[in-house]
Amino acid sequence: MRRPLSPEEQYIQTERVRELVDLLCAFLDGRKDRAEITRWRRTGWRNAEVDGGGLQGQGMACLVFDCLDDIERRRGDDFLVRREDVAGYVAWLTTRGERGAIGPRPLAAVARSIDSLVTEMRGDTVRFFQPGFGWLVETCFVSATGRGFWAVSDLERGAGLEIRTIRGDDPTEAAQDLAEALALDTPEVQWVDPRIDVAALPRWSLWRQDDNGQRYEMSTFLSYSRAMRECAAFEARGHKQMYWVRRQGQGD
């Protein structure tokens, strides 16, 4: 367990983070280029000769410090660290302190690409380097209940998302929110936190009534939002049959 920082040490840490933020903002404003960031990073914060430029307990600043090691590295036709990533780092260090409240363990792993998630949720991504894991991509989004989620994917492989929520959230409630926010169905869910009470999560059925008045349960779904999407797709075909969604275990 790390010892608490003294007020003097806190002051030094704060000044170093401000120096980092100023540098990144200067880059975004066009007052600094990538080569200047590389030169600055090689000296650290006033030549602090320890990992992360001499920041104890400043995990986010150390993470950004590591990412800047590849500021001049290219990936395809663009740079590995894009301008939007730098803007994301500034947000992490200034206005996005809630990121520090992310739970220590994943809520679920989902078979969906981060690009499709960003398109659907109208968000954006931030690339970052995590020692031991390599370059990752992150996006955040909010459910209809206001619960925040963070999705992370491997930059190279790109398939599959690890999703976390706020530290201390009830995992079963969060899982239900996640299923509705992403309109998830069971085949997409690769793994869930063992603390989730899967039996307590509702299931939803899509029903059809044919021309003779006969009723059939067509499919079952993990989320109401996914069931409604399927219902709308059948209704859009213009058939005379009637379709509706209901919770399993409930009457018509």
Disulfide bonds with the S-S distance in Angstrom:
none
